[in-house]
Amino acid sequence: MEHRHSHTQQNGKAKCLHYRNSKRCGRVAKFLVNHTDHQGYHHQAVCEDCKDHIVTSGGQVVAENAKGFTVRKVGFGRSTRTYTPIE
């Protein structure tokens, strides 16, 4: 299992990857969402506040887990991440 510091917290939980005030949010991600913006298509883990913002902008919630997610695989180049719910 490969973790990237920018995508996970010290306890291995996925971080919220949505941008707020020109920085990544970084809270524990409890939702997986699909959405598009000016940069293209995104499938990312986000916190509740960021999820609400994305959904009001037309995004779709794909999965939800109260304990959060772990990042199981990080690709090289254009990053691809596989999120697994924490049991």
Protein Blocks (a to p, Z undefined) as FASTA:
>chain_A
ZZdfklpcfkopacdfbdeehiafkiacfbdcddddfkbccdddddfklmmmmmmnopac
fbdcfkbpcdfbdcehjadddddddZZ
